[in-house]
């Protein structure tokens, strides 16, 4: 689904991410941990194709989605409109996008407020909109950046359930988190970043590879 080969990223003279080689396979969940500023978001944005590598290459079999918790909709939009638009942009037809958006918003507990402006939502509700976008978009690779941010324990359980659904559909899911709750999820591989360097790759079953270059 996705392969990074010795991929790094610099911002001017600062090295944000040392060369990393990463292979994601369909239906796998990979967790990236590390403190704030460790390079997690940089890695996910490279994986999603939002950043150009400073070195190395990125190969992907299809579209990728990057979502930072609380993003995915403008304040003046309704969650229904935002999720439908995201689904259309990911390749769904109008009818499929409408159905997917309705089902996704119901799944995250926002069906009853789907027509309200997102700007009136709490931070936890906005985080749930992000999860709805992920559920509604049929893409091979989903990159979720700190998905448990702004959520309580019930919301964290919803994140785990959402990730399980995405993986069951065959998406490769890459999750960045410094939340210890995330460490209790079932994942296929973990890697820990420290100062932009992969410090501790863990490969439970070999299906997902996450190794320093």
Backbone as JSON Lines, residues from 0, in Angstrom:
{"i":0,"aa":"X","n":[0.83,-1.2,0.0],"ca":[0.0,0.0,0.0],"c":[0.86,1.26,0.0]}
{"i":1,"aa":"X","n":[1.94,1.22,0.82],"ca":[2.79,2.4,0.95],"c":[4.2,1.98,1.3]}
{"i":2,"aa":"X","n":[5.17,2.62,0.66],"ca":[6.57,2.32,0.98],"c":[7.38,3.61,0.95]}
{"i":3,"aa":"X","n":[8.07,3.86,2.04],"ca":[9.05,4.94,2.11],"c":[10.43,4.3,2.11]}
{"i":4,"aa":"X","n":[11.32,4.79,1.26],"ca":[12.67,4.25,1.17],"c":[13.67,5.33,1.54]}
{"i":5,"aa":"X","n":[14.31,5.15,2.69],"ca":[15.34,6.09,3.18],"c":[14.84,7.53,3.06]}
{"i":6,"aa":"X","n":[13.62,7.76,3.49],"ca":[12.97,9.05,3.34],"c":[13.27,9.96,4.53]}
{"i":7,"aa":"X","n":[13.7,11.17,4.24],"ca":[13.99,12.14,5.31],"c":[13.33,13.47,4.97]}
{"i":8,"aa":"X","n":[13.35,14.36,5.95],"ca":[12.78,15.69,5.73],"c":[13.58,16.73,6.49]}
{"i":9,"aa":"X","n":[13.98,17.77,5.77],"ca":[14.66,18.92,6.36],"c":[13.82,20.17,6.2]}
{"i":10,"aa":"X","n":[13.93,21.06,7.16],"ca":[13.37,22.4,7.07],"c":[14.55,23.36,7.14]}
{"i":11,"aa":"X","n":[14.93,23.88,5.98],"ca":[16.17,24.67,5.88],"c":[17.34,23.81,6.34]}
{"i":12,"aa":"X","n":[18.04,24.23,7.39],"ca":[19.2,23.46,7.85],"c":[18.85,22.46,8.96]}
{"i":13,"aa":"X","n":[17.59,22.45,9.39],"ca":[17.19,21.59,10.5],"c":[16.66,20.26,9.97]}
{"i":14,"aa":"X","n":[17.17,19.16,10.5],"ca":[16.72,17.82,10.12],"c":[15.55,17.43,11.02]}
{"i":15,"aa":"X","n":[14.34,17.39,10.45],"ca":[13.15,17.06,11.23],"c":[12.95,15.56,11.35]}
{"i":16,"aa":"X","n":[13.39,14.82,10.32],"ca":[13.24,13.37,10.33],"c":[14.42,12.74,9.61]}
{"i":17,"aa":"X","n":[15.16,11.91,10.35],"ca":[16.28,11.18,9.74],"c":[15.74,10.13,8.78]}
{"i":18,"aa":"X","n":[16.56,9.64,7.85],"ca":[16.09,8.68,6.86],"c":[15.4,7.47,7.5]}
{"i":19,"aa":"X","n":[14.18,7.22,7.04],"ca":[13.37,6.11,7.55],"c":[12.87,5.29,6.37]}
{"i":20,"aa":"X","n":[12.9,3.98,6.51],"ca":[12.28,3.08,5.53],"c":[11.08,2.43,6.18]}
{"i":21,"aa":"X","n":[9.94,2.51,5.51],"ca":[8.68,2.08,6.1],"c":[7.83,1.41,5.03]}
{"i":22,"aa":"X","n":[7.31,0.23,5.32],"ca":[6.41,-0.47,4.41],"c":[5.12,-0.8,5.14]}
{"i":23,"aa":"X","n":[3.99,-0.37,4.58],"ca":[2.68,-0.66,5.15],"c":[1.9,-1.56,4.21]}
{"i":24,"aa":"X","n":[1.26,-2.57,4.78],"ca":[0.49,-3.53,4.0],"c":[-1.0,-3.37,4.29]}
{"i":25,"aa":"X","n":[-1.86,-3.84,3.39],"ca":[-3.31,-3.7,3.57],"c":[-3.78,-4.32,4.89]}
{"i":26,"aa":"X","n":[-4.68,-3.6,5.57],"ca":[-5.31,-4.14,6.76],"c":[-4.46,-4.11,8.01]}
{"i":27,"aa":"X","n":[-3.33,-3.4,7.98],"ca":[-2.46,-3.34,9.15],"c":[-2.6,-2.0,9.85]}
{"i":28,"aa":"X","n":[-2.28,-2.0,11.14],"ca":[-2.29,-0.79,11.95],"c":[-0.9,-0.61,12.54]}
{"i":29,"aa":"X","n":[-0.29,0.53,12.27],"ca":[1.05,0.83,12.78],"c":[0.98,2.07,13.65]}
{"i":30,"aa":"X","n":[1.58,1.99,14.82],"ca":[1.54,3.07,15.8],"c":[2.9,3.74,15.9]}
{"i":31,"aa":"X","n":[2.92,5.06,15.77],"ca":[4.14,5.85,15.91],"c":[4.04,6.64,17.21]}
{"i":32,"aa":"X","n":[4.99,6.42,18.12],"ca":[4.98,7.12,19.4],"c":[6.18,8.05,19.49]}
{"i":33,"aa":"X","n":[6.14,8.93,20.46],"ca":[7.22,9.89,20.66],"c":[6.67,11.16,21.28]}
{"i":34,"aa":"X","n":[7.55,11.93,21.91],"ca":[7.15,13.18,22.52],"c":[6.8,14.2,21.45]}
{"i":35,"aa":"X","n":[6.15,15.29,21.84],"ca":[5.9,16.38,20.91],"c":[7.21,16.88,20.33]}
{"i":36,"aa":"X","n":[7.25,17.09,19.02],"ca":[8.46,17.55,18.37],"c":[9.41,16.43,17.99]}
{"i":37,"aa":"X","n":[8.99,15.19,18.16],"ca":[9.89,14.06,17.86],"c":[9.91,13.7,16.38]}
{"i":38,"aa":"X","n":[8.97,14.24,15.6],"ca":[8.95,13.95,14.17],"c":[7.75,13.12,13.73]}
{"i":39,"aa":"X","n":[6.81,12.85,14.65],"ca":[5.66,12.01,14.31],"c":[4.82,12.62,13.19]}
{"i":40,"aa":"X","n":[4.46,13.88,13.33],"ca":[3.63,14.52,12.31],"c":[4.36,14.6,10.98]}
{"i":41,"aa":"X","n":[5.64,14.86,11.03],"ca":[6.43,14.91,9.79],"c":[6.38,13.58,9.07]}
{"i":42,"aa":"X","n":[6.54,12.49,9.82],"ca":[6.5,11.16,9.21],"c":[5.13,10.9,8.59]}
{"i":43,"aa":"X","n":[4.06,11.22,9.3],"ca":[2.72,10.97,8.76],"c":[2.44,11.83,7.54]}
{"i":44,"aa":"X","n":[2.89,13.07,7.55],"ca":[2.64,13.94,6.4],"c":[3.45,13.49,5.19]}
{"i":45,"aa":"X","n":[4.63,12.95,5.42],"ca":[5.39,12.35,4.32],"c":[4.67,11.12,3.78]}
{"i":46,"aa":"X","n":[4.18,10.29,4.71],"ca":[3.48,9.08,4.29],"c":[2.23,9.41,3.48]}
{"i":47,"aa":"X","n":[1.54,10.49,3.86],"ca":[0.32,10.87,3.17],"c":[0.58,11.62,1.87]}
{"i":48,"aa":"X","n":[1.82,11.96,1.6],"ca":[2.15,12.68,0.38],"c":[1.96,14.18,0.47]}
{"i":49,"aa":"X","n":[1.81,14.71,1.69],"ca":[1.62,16.15,1.86],"c":[2.94,16.9,1.92]}
{"i":50,"aa":"X","n":[4.02,16.19,2.23],"ca":[5.35,16.78,2.24],"c":[6.22,16.09,1.2]}
{"i":51,"aa":"X","n":[7.09,16.85,0.58],"ca":[8.05,16.29,-0.37],"c":[9.27,15.83,0.42]}
{"i":52,"aa":"X","n":[9.73,14.6,0.22],"ca":[10.93,14.14,0.93],"c":[12.15,14.96,0.56]}
{"i":53,"aa":"X","n":[13.0,15.24,1.54],"ca":[14.27,15.89,1.25],"c":[15.26,14.91,0.65]}
{"i":54,"aa":"X","n":[15.08,13.63,0.98],"ca":[15.86,12.55,0.38],"c":[15.01,11.29,0.42]}
{"i":55,"aa":"X","n":[15.37,10.32,-0.4],"ca":[14.62,9.08,-0.45],"c":[13.38,9.19,-1.33]}
{"i":56,"aa":"X","n":[12.56,8.15,-1.29],"ca":[11.39,8.08,-2.16],"c":[10.15,7.64,-1.4]}
{"i":57,"aa":"X","n":[9.0,7.94,-1.99],"ca":[7.7,7.49,-1.5],"c":[6.97,6.8,-2.63]}
{"i":58,"aa":"X","n":[6.46,5.59,-2.37],"ca":[5.68,4.84,-3.35],"c":[4.35,4.47,-2.7]}
{"i":59,"aa":"X","n":[3.24,4.72,-3.4],"ca":[1.93,4.41,-2.86],"c":[1.06,3.82,-3.96]}
{"i":60,"aa":"X","n":[0.15,2.92,-3.57],"ca":[-0.71,2.26,-4.54],"c":[-2.0,3.02,-4.8]}
{"i":61,"aa":"X","n":[-2.23,4.08,-4.06],"ca":[-3.45,4.86,-4.24],"c":[-3.44,6.1,-3.37]}
{"i":62,"aa":"X","n":[-4.59,6.66,-3.14],"ca":[-4.69,7.89,-2.36],"c":[-4.46,7.64,-0.88]}
{"i":63,"aa":"X","n":[-4.0,8.68,-0.22],"ca":[-3.78,8.62,1.22],"c":[-4.49,9.8,1.87]}
{"i":64,"aa":"X","n":[-4.92,9.6,3.1],"ca":[-5.63,10.62,3.86],"c":[-4.85,10.94,5.12]}
{"i":65,"aa":"X","n":[-4.64,12.24,5.39],"ca":[-4.0,12.69,6.63],"c":[-5.01,13.5,7.42]}
{"i":66,"aa":"X","n":[-5.18,13.17,8.7],"ca":[-6.11,13.91,9.55],"c":[-5.48,14.18,10.9]}
{"i":67,"aa":"X","n":[-5.43,15.43,11.26],"ca":[-5.06,15.84,12.61],"c":[-6.34,16.0,13.4]}
{"i":68,"aa":"X","n":[-6.37,15.46,14.61],"ca":[-7.58,15.48,15.41],"c":[-8.16,16.89,15.51]}
{"i":69,"aa":"X","n":[-9.45,17.0,15.22],"ca":[-10.14,18.29,15.26],"c":[-10.18,19.01,13.94]}
{"i":70,"aa":"X","n":[-9.46,18.48,12.94],"ca":[-9.47,19.08,11.62],"c":[-10.29,18.24,10.65]}
{"i":71,"aa":"X","n":[-10.53,18.79,9.47],"ca":[-11.33,18.09,8.47],"c":[-12.59,18.84,8.1]}
{"i":72,"aa":"X","n":[-12.85,19.96,8.8],"ca":[-14.04,20.76,8.49],"c":[-13.78,22.2,8.87]}
{"i":73,"aa":"X","n":[-14.32,23.13,8.08],"ca":[-14.24,24.55,8.42],"c":[-15.32,24.9,9.42]}
{"i":74,"aa":"X","n":[-15.09,25.95,10.18],"ca":[-16.02,26.33,11.25],"c":[-17.42,26.63,10.72]}
{"i":75,"aa":"X","n":[-17.51,27.16,9.48],"ca":[-18.82,27.54,8.95],"c":[-19.55,26.35,8.31]}
{"i":76,"aa":"X","n":[-18.88,25.24,8.14],"ca":[-19.48,24.06,7.53],"c":[-20.29,23.26,8.54]}
{"i":77,"aa":"X","n":[-21.22,22.49,8.04],"ca":[-21.85,21.46,8.86],"c":[-20.99,20.2,8.73]}
{"i":78,"aa":"X","n":[-21.0,19.34,9.74],"ca":[-20.25,18.09,9.6],"c":[-20.75,17.25,8.43]}
{"i":79,"aa":"X","n":[-22.06,17.31,8.14],"ca":[-22.57,16.54,7.01],"c":[-21.92,17.0,5.71]}
{"i":80,"aa":"X","n":[-21.88,18.33,5.5],"ca":[-21.27,18.86,4.29],"c":[-19.78,18.54,4.22]}
{"i":81,"aa":"X","n":[-19.08,18.69,5.34],"ca":[-17.64,18.46,5.35],"c":[-17.3,17.0,5.06]}
{"i":82,"aa":"X","n":[-18.03,16.09,5.68],"ca":[-17.74,14.67,5.48],"c":[-18.12,14.23,4.08]}
{"i":83,"aa":"X","n":[-19.25,14.71,3.57],"ca":[-19.63,14.38,2.2],"c":[-18.6,14.88,1.2]}
{"i":84,"aa":"X","n":[-18.11,16.1,1.4],"ca":[-17.11,16.67,0.5],"c":[-15.83,15.85,0.53]}
{"i":85,"aa":"X","n":[-15.4,15.47,1.73],"ca":[-14.19,14.67,1.85],"c":[-14.34,13.32,1.14]}
{"i":86,"aa":"X","n":[-15.52,12.72,1.29],"ca":[-15.76,11.44,0.63],"c":[-15.75,11.59,-0.89]}
{"i":87,"aa":"X","n":[-16.35,12.67,-1.4],"ca":[-16.33,12.91,-2.84],"c":[-14.89,13.09,-3.34]}
{"i":88,"aa":"X","n":[-14.1,13.87,-2.61],"ca":[-12.72,14.12,-3.02],"c":[-11.88,12.84,-2.99]}
{"i":89,"aa":"X","n":[-12.28,11.89,-2.16],"ca":[-11.52,10.64,-2.08],"c":[-11.93,9.65,-3.16]}
{"i":90,"aa":"X","n":[-12.94,10.02,-3.94],"ca":[-13.31,9.17,-5.08],"c":[-14.71,8.6,-5.06]}
{"i":91,"aa":"X","n":[-15.49,8.84,-4.0],"ca":[-16.85,8.31,-3.93],"c":[-17.8,9.11,-4.82]}
{"i":92,"aa":"X","n":[-18.81,8.44,-5.34],"ca":[-19.85,9.15,-6.11],"c":[-20.69,9.99,-5.15]}
{"i":93,"aa":"X","n":[-21.51,10.88,-5.71],"ca":[-22.33,11.74,-4.86],"c":[-23.24,10.91,-3.94]}
{"i":94,"aa":"X","n":[-23.94,9.94,-4.52],"ca":[-24.83,9.12,-3.72],"c":[-24.09,8.33,-2.66]}
{"i":95,"aa":"X","n":[-22.97,7.72,-3.04],"ca":[-22.18,6.95,-2.07],"c":[-21.63,7.85,-0.98]}
{"i":96,"aa":"X","n":[-21.22,9.07,-1.36],"ca":[-20.67,10.01,-0.37],"c":[-21.72,10.41,0.65]}
{"i":97,"aa":"X","n":[-22.95,10.64,0.17],"ca":[-24.02,11.0,1.1],"c":[-24.32,9.87,2.07]}
{"i":98,"aa":"X","n":[-24.39,8.65,1.56],"ca":[-24.65,7.5,2.42],"c":[-23.5,7.27,3.39]}
{"i":99,"aa":"X","n":[-22.27,7.39,2.89],"ca":[-21.11,7.16,3.75],"c":[-21.03,8.21,4.85]}
{"i":100,"aa":"X","n":[-21.34,9.45,4.51],"ca":[-21.29,10.52,5.5],"c":[-22.33,10.31,6.59]}
{"i":101,"aa":"X","n":[-23.54,9.96,6.19],"ca":[-24.59,9.72,7.18],"c":[-24.22,8.58,8.12]}
{"i":102,"aa":"X","n":[-23.72,7.48,7.55],"ca":[-23.34,6.33,8.37],"c":[-22.18,6.67,9.29]}
{"i":103,"aa":"X","n":[-21.2,7.42,8.78],"ca":[-20.02,7.76,9.57],"c":[-20.38,8.69,10.73]}
{"i":104,"aa":"X","n":[-21.24,9.67,10.47],"ca":[-21.63,10.61,11.53],"c":[-22.46,9.91,12.6]}
{"i":105,"aa":"X","n":[-23.3,8.97,12.19],"ca":[-24.02,8.17,13.18],"c":[-23.05,7.35,14.02]}
{"i":106,"aa":"X","n":[-22.04,6.78,13.37],"ca":[-21.09,5.91,14.06],"c":[-20.29,6.65,15.13]}
{"i":107,"aa":"X","n":[-20.04,7.94,14.9],"ca":[-19.26,8.7,15.89],"c":[-20.14,9.52,16.82]}
{"i":108,"aa":"X","n":[-21.45,9.31,16.73],"ca":[-22.37,9.97,17.66],"c":[-22.74,11.39,17.31]}
{"i":109,"aa":"X","n":[-22.62,11.76,16.03],"ca":[-22.93,13.13,15.62],"c":[-24.11,13.22,14.66]}
{"i":110,"aa":"X","n":[-24.82,12.12,14.48],"ca":[-25.93,12.12,13.53],"c":[-26.99,13.15,13.85]}
{"i":111,"aa":"X","n":[-27.25,13.37,15.12],"ca":[-28.31,14.29,15.52],"c":[-27.94,15.75,15.34]}
{"i":112,"aa":"X","n":[-26.64,16.03,15.19],"ca":[-26.2,17.42,15.04],"c":[-25.48,17.63,13.71]}
{"i":113,"aa":"X","n":[-25.78,16.78,12.75],"ca":[-25.06,16.79,11.48],"c":[-25.25,18.06,10.67]}
{"i":114,"aa":"X","n":[-26.32,18.81,10.96],"ca":[-26.6,20.03,10.19],"c":[-26.09,21.3,10.88]}
{"i":115,"aa":"X","n":[-25.58,21.18,12.1],"ca":[-25.07,22.35,12.82],"c":[-23.72,22.78,12.29]}
{"i":116,"aa":"X","n":[-23.38,24.04,12.49],"ca":[-22.05,24.53,12.09],"c":[-20.99,23.95,13.02]}
{"i":117,"aa":"X","n":[-19.9,23.49,12.43],"ca":[-18.82,22.89,13.22],"c":[-18.24,23.9,14.2]}
{"i":118,"aa":"X","n":[-18.32,25.2,13.88],"ca":[-17.79,26.22,14.77],"c":[-18.5,26.29,16.11]}
{"i":119,"aa":"X","n":[-19.68,25.69,16.2],"ca":[-20.42,25.67,17.48],"c":[-20.08,24.43,18.31]}
{"i":120,"aa":"X","n":[-19.22,23.55,17.78],"ca":[-18.92,22.28,18.45],"c":[-17.84,22.45,19.51]}
{"i":121,"aa":"X","n":[-17.85,21.55,20.48],"ca":[-16.75,21.45,21.43],"c":[-15.55,20.83,20.74]}
{"i":122,"aa":"X","n":[-14.39,20.89,21.4],"ca":[-13.19,20.29,20.81],"c":[-13.35,18.78,20.67]}
{"i":123,"aa":"X","n":[-14.06,18.15,21.6],"ca":[-14.29,16.71,21.5],"c":[-15.18,16.36,20.32]}
{"i":124,"aa":"X","n":[-16.2,17.19,20.07],"ca":[-17.06,16.95,18.9],"c":[-16.3,17.14,17.6]}
{"i":125,"aa":"X","n":[-15.41,18.12,17.58],"ca":[-14.61,18.33,16.37],"c":[-13.69,17.14,16.12]}
{"i":126,"aa":"X","n":[-13.16,16.56,17.19],"ca":[-12.33,15.36,17.04],"c":[-13.15,14.22,16.45]}
{"i":127,"aa":"X","n":[-14.42,14.14,16.84],"ca":[-15.28,13.1,16.29],"c":[-15.58,13.35,14.8]}
{"i":128,"aa":"X","n":[-15.66,14.61,14.39],"ca":[-15.82,14.91,12.97],"c":[-14.64,14.35,12.18]}
{"i":129,"aa":"X","n":[-13.44,14.5,12.71],"ca":[-12.25,13.96,12.05],"c":[-12.38,12.45,11.86]}
{"i":130,"aa":"X","n":[-12.87,11.76,12.88],"ca":[-13.05,10.31,12.77],"c":[-14.1,9.97,11.73]}
{"i":131,"aa":"X","n":[-15.15,10.78,11.64],"ca":[-16.18,10.55,10.64],"c":[-15.61,10.69,9.23]}
{"i":132,"aa":"X","n":[-14.74,11.68,9.03],"ca":[-14.09,11.85,7.73],"c":[-13.3,10.6,7.38]}
{"i":133,"aa":"X","n":[-12.55,10.08,8.34],"ca":[-11.76,8.87,8.09],"c":[-12.64,7.7,7.7]}
{"i":134,"aa":"X","n":[-13.78,7.54,8.38],"ca":[-14.68,6.42,8.09],"c":[-15.34,6.55,6.72]}
{"i":135,"aa":"X","n":[-15.58,7.79,6.28],"ca":[-16.33,8.0,5.04],"c":[-15.47,7.98,3.79]}
{"i":136,"aa":"X","n":[-14.17,8.05,3.95],"ca":[-13.27,8.16,2.79],"c":[-12.67,6.81,2.43]}
{"i":137,"aa":"X","n":[-12.99,6.27,1.26],"ca":[-12.46,4.97,0.84],"c":[-11.07,5.09,0.23]}
{"i":138,"aa":"X","n":[-10.06,5.17,1.07],"ca":[-8.69,5.33,0.58],"c":[-7.81,4.19,1.13]}
{"i":139,"aa":"X","n":[-6.74,3.84,0.42],"ca":[-5.89,2.73,0.84],"c":[-5.07,3.0,2.09]}
{"i":140,"aa":"X","n":[-4.7,4.27,2.32],"ca":[-3.83,4.61,3.45],"c":[-4.47,5.74,4.25]}
{"i":141,"aa":"X","n":[-4.59,5.55,5.57],"ca":[-5.15,6.56,6.45],"c":[-4.12,6.89,7.52]}
{"i":142,"aa":"X","n":[-3.75,8.16,7.62],"ca":[-2.78,8.63,8.61],"c":[-3.51,9.49,9.63]}
{"i":143,"aa":"X","n":[-3.59,9.03,10.86],"ca":[-4.3,9.72,11.93],"c":[-3.3,10.3,12.92]}
{"i":144,"aa":"X","n":[-3.3,11.61,13.04],"ca":[-2.34,12.31,13.89],"c":[-3.0,12.69,15.22]}
{"i":145,"aa":"X","n":[-2.55,12.06,16.3],"ca":[-3.08,12.3,17.65],"c":[-4.61,12.2,17.68]}
{"i":146,"aa":"X","n":[-5.18,11.08,17.24],"ca":[-6.64,10.99,17.13],"c":[-7.37,11.02,18.47]}
{"i":147,"aa":"X","n":[-6.7,10.72,19.58],"ca":[-7.37,10.74,20.88],"c":[-7.35,12.12,21.54]}
{"i":148,"aa":"X","n":[-6.67,13.08,20.92],"ca":[-6.61,14.44,21.49],"c":[-8.02,15.0,21.64]}
{"i":149,"aa":"X","n":[-8.27,15.63,22.77],"ca":[-9.54,16.29,23.08],"c":[-10.68,15.32,23.41]}
{"i":150,"aa":"X","n":[-10.38,14.01,23.5],"ca":[-11.43,13.03,23.75],"c":[-11.3,12.41,25.14]}
{"i":151,"aa":"X","n":[-12.45,12.06,25.72],"ca":[-12.44,11.37,27.0],"c":[-12.26,9.87,26.77]}
{"i":152,"aa":"X","n":[-12.43,9.07,27.82],"ca":[-12.19,7.62,27.69],"c":[-13.15,6.99,26.68]}
{"i":153,"aa":"X","n":[-14.41,7.44,26.66],"ca":[-15.35,6.9,25.67],"c":[-14.9,7.26,24.26]}
{"i":154,"aa":"X","n":[-14.4,8.49,24.09],"ca":[-13.89,8.9,22.8],"c":[-12.67,8.11,22.37]}
{"i":155,"aa":"X","n":[-11.81,7.78,23.33],"ca":[-10.63,6.96,23.02],"c":[-11.05,5.57,22.56]}
{"i":156,"aa":"X","n":[-12.08,5.03,23.19],"ca":[-12.61,3.73,22.74],"c":[-13.16,3.84,21.33]}
{"i":157,"aa":"X","n":[-13.78,4.98,21.01],"ca":[-14.31,5.2,19.66],"c":[-13.17,5.25,18.64]}
{"i":158,"aa":"X","n":[-12.05,5.86,19.02],"ca":[-10.89,5.89,18.12],"c":[-10.43,4.48,17.82]}
{"i":159,"aa":"X","n":[-10.3,3.66,18.85],"ca":[-9.86,2.28,18.65],"c":[-10.83,1.52,17.75]}
{"i":160,"aa":"X","n":[-12.13,1.73,17.95],"ca":[-13.13,1.07,17.13],"c":[-13.06,1.55,15.68]}
{"i":161,"aa":"X","n":[-12.84,2.84,15.49],"ca":[-12.73,3.41,14.15],"c":[-11.53,2.82,13.41]}
{"i":162,"aa":"X","n":[-10.41,2.74,14.09],"ca":[-9.21,2.18,13.48],"c":[-9.43,0.72,13.1]}
{"i":163,"aa":"X","n":[-10.12,-0.02,13.95],"ca":[-10.41,-1.42,13.65],"c":[-11.27,-1.56,12.4]}
{"i":164,"aa":"X","n":[-12.25,-0.66,12.25],"ca":[-13.1,-0.68,11.05],"c":[-12.28,-0.38,9.8]}
{"i":165,"aa":"X","n":[-11.42,0.63,9.88],"ca":[-10.6,0.99,8.72],"c":[-9.71,-0.17,8.3]}
{"i":166,"aa":"X","n":[-9.09,-0.82,9.28],"ca":[-8.22,-1.95,8.96],"c":[-9.01,-3.12,8.39]}
{"i":167,"aa":"X","n":[-10.22,-3.34,8.91],"ca":[-11.03,-4.45,8.42],"c":[-11.45,-4.24,6.96]}
{"i":168,"aa":"X","n":[-11.5,-2.98,6.54],"ca":[-11.82,-2.67,5.14],"c":[-10.62,-2.86,4.22]}
{"i":169,"aa":"X","n":[-9.45,-3.04,4.79],"ca":[-8.25,-3.23,4.0],"c":[-7.35,-2.03,3.92]}
{"i":170,"aa":"X","n":[-7.69,-0.94,4.6],"ca":[-6.81,0.22,4.62],"c":[-5.58,-0.06,5.49]}
{"i":171,"aa":"X","n":[-4.46,0.52,5.12],"ca":[-3.29,0.54,6.0],"c":[-3.4,1.79,6.85]}
{"i":172,"aa":"X","n":[-3.38,1.63,8.17],"ca":[-3.61,2.75,9.08],"c":[-2.32,3.06,9.82]}
{"i":173,"aa":"X","n":[-1.89,4.31,9.74],"ca":[-0.69,4.78,10.44],"c":[-1.14,5.83,11.45]}
{"i":174,"aa":"X","n":[-0.89,5.56,12.72],"ca":[-1.38,6.41,13.81],"c":[-0.21,6.99,14.59]}
{"i":175,"aa":"X","n":[-0.23,8.29,14.81],"ca":[0.78,8.94,15.66],"c":[0.12,9.34,16.97]}
{"i":176,"aa":"X","n":[0.76,9.0,18.09],"ca":[0.16,9.33,19.38],"c":[1.21,9.33,20.48]}
{"i":177,"aa":"X","n":[1.05,10.25,21.44],"ca":[1.84,10.17,22.67],"c":[0.92,9.84,23.84]}
{"i":178,"aa":"X","n":[-0.32,9.43,23.52],"ca":[-1.3,9.06,24.54],"c":[-1.06,7.63,24.98]}
{"i":179,"aa":"X","n":[-0.82,7.38,26.29],"ca":[-0.57,6.01,26.74],"c":[-1.74,5.07,26.49]}
{"i":180,"aa":"X","n":[-2.97,5.62,26.34],"ca":[-4.12,4.77,26.03],"c":[-3.9,4.04,24.71]}
{"i":181,"aa":"X","n":[-3.26,4.73,23.76],"ca":[-3.04,4.12,22.45],"c":[-2.14,2.9,22.53]}
{"i":182,"aa":"X","n":[-1.3,2.84,23.53],"ca":[-0.38,1.71,23.65],"c":[-1.1,0.41,23.98]}
{"i":183,"aa":"X","n":[-2.37,0.51,24.38],"ca":[-3.13,-0.69,24.71],"c":[-3.93,-1.22,23.52]}
{"i":184,"aa":"X","n":[-3.91,-0.49,22.4],"ca":[-4.61,-0.97,21.22],"c":[-3.89,-2.16,20.62]}
{"i":185,"aa":"X","n":[-4.61,-2.96,19.86],"ca":[-3.97,-4.01,19.09],"c":[-3.38,-3.39,17.83]}
{"i":186,"aa":"X","n":[-2.09,-3.49,17.68],"ca":[-1.43,-2.95,16.49],"c":[-0.51,-4.02,15.92]}
{"i":187,"aa":"X","n":[-0.19,-3.87,14.65],"ca":[0.69,-4.83,13.98],"c":[2.15,-4.44,14.08]}
{"i":188,"aa":"X","n":[2.42,-3.17,14.3],"ca":[3.81,-2.72,14.45],"c":[3.83,-1.38,15.17]}
{"i":189,"aa":"X","n":[4.92,-1.14,15.86],"ca":[5.12,0.15,16.54],"c":[6.51,0.64,16.24]}
{"i":190,"aa":"X","n":[6.64,1.94,16.19],"ca":[7.97,2.52,16.14],"c":[7.97,3.77,17.01]}
{"i":191,"aa":"X","n":[9.09,4.01,17.65],"ca":[9.21,5.15,18.55],"c":[10.22,6.13,17.96]}
{"i":192,"aa":"X","n":[9.82,7.4,17.89],"ca":[10.7,8.43,17.37],"c":[11.27,9.26,18.52]}
{"i":193,"aa":"X","n":[12.53,9.57,18.41],"ca":[13.2,10.42,19.41],"c":[14.11,11.37,18.65]}
{"i":194,"aa":"X","n":[13.74,12.65,18.64],"ca":[14.55,13.62,17.93],"c":[14.63,13.37,16.44]}
{"i":195,"aa":"X","n":[13.54,12.85,15.85],"ca":[13.52,12.6,14.42],"c":[14.17,11.31,14.0]}
{"i":196,"aa":"X","n":[14.56,10.48,14.95],"ca":[15.24,9.21,14.66],"c":[14.39,8.06,15.18]}
{"i":197,"aa":"X","n":[14.25,6.99,14.39],"ca":[13.54,5.81,14.85],"c":[14.39,5.13,15.92]}
{"i":198,"aa":"X","n":[13.86,5.11,17.15],"ca":[14.64,4.6,18.27],"c":[14.33,3.15,18.6]}
{"i":199,"aa":"X","n":[13.08,2.71,18.32],"ca":[12.71,1.37,18.76],"c":[11.61,0.8,17.88]}
{"i":200,"aa":"X","n":[11.99,0.16,16.75],"ca":[10.97,-0.52,15.95],"c":[10.58,-1.84,16.6]}
{"i":201,"aa":"X","n":[9.29,-2.18,16.55],"ca":[8.79,-3.44,17.08],"c":[7.91,-4.07,16.02]}
{"i":202,"aa":"X","n":[8.21,-5.3,15.62],"ca":[7.5,-5.96,14.54],"c":[6.9,-7.26,15.05]}
{"i":203,"aa":"X","n":[5.67,-7.25,15.55],"ca":[5.11,-8.46,16.13],"c":[4.96,-9.64,15.17]}
{"i":204,"aa":"X","n":[4.54,-9.39,13.92],"ca":[4.24,-10.51,13.04],"c":[4.89,-10.42,11.67]}
{"i":205,"aa":"X","n":[5.65,-9.38,11.42],"ca":[6.37,-9.28,10.15],"c":[5.54,-8.73,9.01]}
{"i":206,"aa":"X","n":[4.21,-8.54,9.2],"ca":[3.41,-8.04,8.09],"c":[3.68,-6.57,7.8]}
{"i":207,"aa":"X","n":[4.02,-5.83,8.82],"ca":[4.34,-4.42,8.65],"c":[5.78,-4.21,9.07]}
{"i":208,"aa":"X","n":[6.54,-3.54,8.25],"ca":[7.93,-3.29,8.54],"c":[8.13,-1.82,8.83]}
{"i":209,"aa":"X","n":[8.85,-1.49,9.88],"ca":[9.13,-0.11,10.22],"c":[10.54,-0.06,10.77]}
{"i":210,"aa":"X","n":[11.48,0.2,9.93],"ca":[12.87,0.09,10.29],"c":[13.66,1.35,9.95]}
{"i":211,"aa":"X","n":[14.66,1.72,10.76],"ca":[15.52,2.82,10.38],"c":[16.32,2.48,9.14]}
{"i":212,"aa":"X","n":[16.51,3.45,8.28],"ca":[17.25,3.19,7.05],"c":[18.7,2.87,7.34]}
